[in-house]
Amino acid sequence: MADIRLAAPIPVLRIFDVAKAYEFYCDYLGFAVDWEHRFEPGLPLYAQVSRSSAKVHLSEHHGDGTPGTVVWIAVSDIHGLYAEVAGKSYAYARPGAPEDGPGGPGFSVTDPFGNELRFAQPD
């Protein structure tokens, strides 16, 4: 069998408002916009945001992603990330303190479109 390597998967999350998506992912969670694509002006956005090696695709396209998706993201310092996120003034999400769970201590936040991001620090 050939030595075929697979890259880490990149979740595609459905969004309905670019400004709200960027406010949540960039301003609140500290992701950066890597690139944006539209087939032509006025058509739906497809974009990539990332922080460290975590990458997420955000799509306004009908049929891309399903609202309510859960994405599990490993973090090297869950308490540091929690302090950073909890210290920001964001009216639409206030995560609870990290708790022990599958994959290590963690917390979750839900984006404005119903997608849940679960951050955890693996043992």
N, C-alpha and C positions, 0 to 999 in steps of 0.2 A: 504494500500500500504506500502511496506517495506521502511525503511529509508535507501535508497541507496544513497551513496555520490559519486559524480564525482570529479575527480581531474581536475586541470586546464589543458586545452589542450596544447599539445606540437606540434608546427608546424614542418613538415618535409620539408626541403628545398633542392632542387636539386643543387648539385655542380659538377664541372667538373675538378677541380684541387685542391688537398688537401692543397698544400703550399699557394696558393692564398686565399683559404677559411680561413685558420688559420691566415694569415697575416691580413685579413679584420676583422674577428670576434674576434681574440685574441689580436693582436698587436694594431689594430686601435680602436676597440670598447670595449676592456677590458674584454671580455669573457674568460673563462678558459675551457680547454678540460677536461670533466669529465670522459669520457671513449671512446674507439674506438673498433669497431668490424669488422672483415673480416672473411668470412667463411673459407678462407685459404689464405696463402700468394699470392699476385698478383691479388686477386679479389677485387671488389669495396669496398670502405670504407663506414661504417655507424658509425657516432659519435654523441655524445652529447656535446654541449658547453653551459655554463651558466654564468650568472652574477646576483648576488643576487638571487631572486627567478625566474628570467626569464630563461627559458630553450628552446633551439632550437636543433633539430636534423638535421644533415647535411648528405646527402646521395649521393654517386656516382652511386647508383643502377638505372639502366634504369627503368622508370615507377614510381619511388619515387619522389613525388613532381613535380611541374611544374614551369619551369623558368618564372619569372614575378609575382610570388606570393607576396602578401602584408601581412605583419605581423604588427599588432598594439601592441605596448608595453607601458604600463603605467609606468611613472617615477615620483619619489617623488620630484626631483629638475631638471626641464627641462633646466634651464639656466646654472646650474652647469655641467650637462652632455654635453650641447652644448659647453661650454667653454673648457671642457676636450677634446672633439672630434675635435673641430675646431683648438685647439692648437697643434694637432699632424700633423706631416708632412707625409701625405698620398696622393700620386699623383693621385689616382683614384676616390676620393670623397671629395667634399668640401660642406658640408651642408649649406644652407641658415640659417640666424638667425631664432629663433623660432617665429612663427606667430600664432595668434588665429585661431582655427579650431574646428571641431567637437571633443569633448572630452577634450578640453582645449588647451593651447598653446603647440606647438610642432614643430618638424622638421623631415625630413626624409633623409635617405641615401640608396643608392642602392648598393648591393653587386656585386662582379665581374661576377655574373651569372644572373643578371637581377632581383633578388628578392629585394623588397623594404621593409625596416624596418622603420616604422613610430613611433617615440617616442613622447609621449604627457604626459602632467601633468594634470590629471583630476581635474576639479573644486571641 
